[in-house]
Amino acid sequence: MKNKKKLSLTVQIVIGLVLGGGLSNLLERLLHGKVYDYIQFPKAPGKLKRHVYNLADFAILLGGISLLFRKKK
């Protein structure tokens, strides 16, 4: 029998954020032909104020950053 490592709850949540955000954007693209973005930061510095985001984008970003900086055991 092989020794299978179980993912921690934190890693499971982070992977869920990335996959959930990605699938949400994919589903919206398939159903509507585009992804609707509705969050903007007009007082943000530089180029950030020109871009518009949606909640799925933030889930993907938060999950990706969390995976990059997670502590390995």
Secondary structure by P-SEA (a helix, b strand, c coil): ccbbbbbcaaaaaaaaaaaaaaaaaaaaaaaccbbbbcccccccccccccccccaaaaaaaaaaaaaaccccc
